[in-house]
Amino acid sequence: MQYAVGFLSGIIDKLAGLTGSYGLAVIGLTVALRLVLLPVTIIQARSLQAMNMIKPEEEKIRKKYKDDPERLQLEIMDLYRRHKVNPASGCIVLAIQMPLLMAMIQALGANASLKGATFLGLTLGEPGGWIMAVISAFTTYLSSKFSPTMGAAGQQGQSQNVMMIFMVGLMFYLGWKFAAAVSLYIITGNLLGLVEKFAVPQPQIGPEGLRPSEKR
């Protein structure tokens, strides 16, 4: 983790030297990281969309074989195989983003040059207050709201709502307690995430699974 923190802090300094602004450096690094993660993000989004589209068929299978757990698992796995979807892929980006968020928080906090830098009237090394906290939370809500699987029914829908509330609360806390540079990173990442969600086309699933052009 310390290597990642030092690496990210060094990149921020280099970008600040190029742009003349630590605020633009944070934004630039956020954009670069999102671009690096974009191929994985697209795979995740399409898999989540596909999972959501086959959900009615999955519910029928679960109801039909509810008293036969072994047959139920076989039928569910066959459903995933036929439609070329991987339920585990939905966790990939989150598993990458959370450690990255922690590393960015540490890198932004450890960068001495950033502490007194200003951007849009904010001192990047000081907490941004309730305004940045609210914006961080609101953009997180929007990013979660437009997730491909939001709107599912039943237990899955409840789990999604709990996760969304947790993430919104976490980002509000980070925006309130940590430096404004952290809020700038969160807000920029959320806005880029919204662009990505609308840019990724919805897959179409037929009898043979995803169309060839949409398989990954």
VOMAR-494416 format. One record per residue (C-alpha): residue in three letters; chain; x negated, y negated, z. Coordinates in steps of 0.2 Angstrom, whole numbers, always signed. Each point is the difference from the previous one (the first is absolute). Layout:
N
(site ala; A; (X; Y; Z))
...
END
This chain:
216
(site met; A; (+0; +0; +0))
(site gln; A; (-14; -12; +4))
(site tyr; A; (-7; +2; -17))
(site ala; A; (+16; -4; -8))
(site val; A; (+2; -15; +11))
(site gly; A; (-17; -7; -5))
(site phe; A; (+3; +4; -18))
(site leu; A; (+17; -9; +0))
(site ser; A; (-7; -15; +9))
(site gly; A; (-15; -1; -12))
(site ile; A; (+12; +0; -15))
(site ile; A; (+10; -14; +8))
(site asp; A; (-16; -11; +2))
(site lys; A; (-4; +3; -18))
(site leu; A; (+17; -4; -7))
(site ala; A; (+0; -16; +11))
(site gly; A; (-16; -5; -8))
(site leu; A; (+8; +3; -17))
(site thr; A; (+16; -9; +3))
(site gly; A; (-5; -13; +13))
(site ser; A; (+14; +6; +12))
(site tyr; A; (+2; +13; +13))
(site gly; A; (+18; +0; -3))
(site leu; A; (-2; +4; -18))
(site ala; A; (-13; +13; +5))
(site val; A; (+13; +9; +11))
(site ile; A; (+13; +0; -14))
(site gly; A; (-13; +5; -13))
(site leu; A; (-6; +15; +10))
(site thr; A; (+19; +5; +3))
(site val; A; (+3; +0; -18))
(site ala; A; (-16; +10; -4))
(site leu; A; (+5; +13; +13))
(site arg; A; (+18; +2; -7))
(site leu; A; (-7; +2; -17))
(site val; A; (-12; +14; +6))
(site leu; A; (+15; +8; +8))
(site leu; A; (+12; -3; -14))
(site pro; A; (-2; +17; -9))
(site val; A; (+4; +9; +17))
(site thr; A; (+14; -12; +3))
(site ile; A; (+8; +4; -17))
(site ile; A; (-1; +18; +3))
(site gln; A; (+8; -2; +17))
(site ala; A; (+14; -11; -6))
(site arg; A; (+5; +12; -14))
(site ser; A; (+0; +15; +12))
(site leu; A; (+11; -9; +12))
(site gln; A; (+12; -6; -13))
(site ala; A; (+1; +18; -7))
(site met; A; (+2; +7; +18))
(site asn; A; (+15; -12; +2))
(site met; A; (+8; +5; -17))
(site ile; A; (+0; +18; +4))
(site lys; A; (+6; -3; +18))
(site pro; A; (+18; +5; -4))
(site glu; A; (-5; +17; -7))
(site glu; A; (-12; +3; +15))
(site glu; A; (+15; -4; +12))
(site lys; A; (+11; +13; -9))
(site ile; A; (-14; +13; +2))
(site arg; A; (-2; -4; +18))
(site lys; A; (+18; +2; +3))
(site lys; A; (+1; +16; -10))
(site tyr; A; (-14; +9; +9))
(site lys; A; (+1; -8; +17))
(site asp; A; (+1; +17; +8))
(site asp; A; (-14; +7; -10))
(site pro; A; (-16; -10; +4))
(site glu; A; (-12; +11; -10))
(site arg; A; (+11; -1; -16))
(site leu; A; (+3; -19; +4))
(site gln; A; (-19; -3; -1))
(site leu; A; (-2; +10; -16))
(site glu; A; (+14; -9; -8))
(site ile; A; (-6; -18; +5))
(site met; A; (-18; +4; -6))
(site asp; A; (+7; +6; -16))
(site leu; A; (+10; -16; -2))
(site tyr; A; (-16; -10; +2))
(site arg; A; (-9; +11; -12))
(site arg; A; (+13; -2; -13))
(site his; A; (+1; -18; +1))
(site lys; A; (-19; -2; +2))
(site val; A; (+1; -10; +16))
(site asn; A; (-12; +1; +16))
(site pro; A; (+8; -5; +16))
(site ala; A; (-17; -3; +8))
(site ser; A; (-5; -13; -12))
(site gly; A; (+12; -13; +8))
(site cys; A; (-12; -1; +15))
(site ile; A; (-16; -3; -10))
(site val; A; (+0; -19; -1))
(site leu; A; (+5; -2; +18))
(site ala; A; (-14; +11; +5))
(site ile; A; (-12; -11; -9))
(site gln; A; (+8; -17; +4))
(site met; A; (+1; +2; +19))
(site pro; A; (-19; +3; +2))
(site leu; A; (-3; -13; -13))
(site leu; A; (+11; -13; +10))
(site met; A; (-10; +4; +16))
(site ala; A; (-17; -2; -9))
(site met; A; (+6; -17; -7))
(site ile; A; (+6; -6; +17))
(site gln; A; (-17; +4; +7))
(site ala; A; (-9; -8; -15))
(site leu; A; (+10; -16; +0))
(site gly; A; (-3; -1; +19))
(site ala; A; (-18; +3; -1))
(site asn; A; (-4; -12; -14))
(site ala; A; (-8; -15; +9))
(site ser; A; (+1; -11; -15))
(site leu; A; (+18; +3; -2))
(site lys; A; (+5; -6; +18))
(site gly; A; (-1; -18; -4))
(site ala; A; (+6; +1; -18))
(site thr; A; (+16; -9; -5))
(site phe; A; (+13; +5; -14))
(site leu; A; (+17; -9; -3))
(site gly; A; (-2; -9; +17))
(site leu; A; (-3; +16; +9))
(site thr; A; (-16; +4; +10))
(site leu; A; (-3; +18; -6))
(site gly; A; (-9; +5; +16))
(site glu; A; (+14; -5; +11))
(site pro; A; (+17; +8; +2))
(site gly; A; (+12; -6; -12))
(site gly; A; (+15; -2; +12))
(site trp; A; (+18; +5; -2))
(site ile; A; (+1; -7; -18))
(site met; A; (-13; +12; -6))
(site ala; A; (+7; +14; +11))
(site val; A; (+17; -2; -8))
(site ile; A; (-6; -1; -18))
(site ser; A; (-11; +16; +3))
(site ala; A; (+16; +9; +7))
(site phe; A; (+12; -6; -13))
(site thr; A; (-12; +4; -15))
(site thr; A; (-2; +17; +9))
(site tyr; A; (+19; +2; +1))
(site leu; A; (+2; -4; -19))
(site ser; A; (-14; +12; -5))
(site ser; A; (+8; +14; +10))
(site lys; A; (+18; -4; -5))
(site phe; A; (-5; +2; -19))
(site ser; A; (-9; +16; +4))
(site pro; A; (+6; +14; -13))
(site thr; A; (+7; +11; +14))
(site met; A; (+10; -14; +10))
(site gly; A; (+18; +3; +0))
(site ala; A; (+0; +19; +3))
(site ala; A; (+13; +7; +11))
(site gly; A; (+0; +11; +15))
(site gln; A; (-15; +3; +11))
(site gln; A; (-12; -5; -14))
(site gly; A; (+8; -17; -1))
(site gln; A; (-1; -2; +19))
(site ser; A; (-18; +4; +0))
(site gln; A; (-3; -13; -13))
(site asn; A; (+9; -13; +10))
(site val; A; (-10; +4; +15))
(site met; A; (-17; -1; -10))
(site met; A; (+5; -16; -8))
(site ile; A; (+4; -8; +17))
(site phe; A; (-16; +7; +7))
(site met; A; (-10; -8; -14))
(site val; A; (+9; -16; +1))
(site gly; A; (-3; -1; +18))
(site leu; A; (-18; +5; -1))
(site met; A; (-4; -14; -14))
(site phe; A; (+9; -13; +11))
(site tyr; A; (-11; +5; +14))
(site leu; A; (-16; -1; -10))
(site gly; A; (+5; -17; -8))
(site trp; A; (+4; -7; +17))
(site lys; A; (-16; +7; +10))
(site phe; A; (-13; +1; -13))
(site ala; A; (-9; -13; -11))
(site ala; A; (+9; -9; -14))
(site ala; A; (-11; +9; -12))
(site val; A; (+8; +16; +5))
(site ser; A; (+17; -7; -4))
(site leu; A; (-6; -6; -17))
(site tyr; A; (-6; +18; -4))
(site ile; A; (+16; +7; +5))
(site ile; A; (+11; -12; -9))
(site thr; A; (-10; +1; -16))
(site gly; A; (+0; +19; +1))
(site asn; A; (+19; +0; +2))
(site leu; A; (+3; -12; -14))
(site leu; A; (-11; +11; -12))
(site gly; A; (+9; +15; +6))
(site leu; A; (+16; -7; -5))
(site val; A; (-7; -4; -17))
(site glu; A; (-6; +18; -1))
(site lys; A; (+17; +8; +5))
(site phe; A; (+9; -10; -14))
(site ala; A; (-13; +4; -13))
(site val; A; (+0; +19; +3))
(site pro; A; (+14; +7; -12))
(site gln; A; (+13; +11; +7))
(site pro; A; (-3; +19; -5))
(site gln; A; (+13; +10; -9))
(site ile; A; (+3; +18; +5))
(site gly; A; (+7; +12; -11))
(site pro; A; (+2; +19; +0))
(site glu; A; (-19; +2; -3))
(site gly; A; (-5; -13; +14))
(site leu; A; (-8; -17; -3))
(site arg; A; (-2; -5; -18))
(site pro; A; (-18; +3; -7))
(site ser; A; (-4; -18; -1))
(site glu; A; (+4; -2; +18))
(site lys; A; (-9; +14; +7))
(site arg; A; (-16; -3; +9))
END
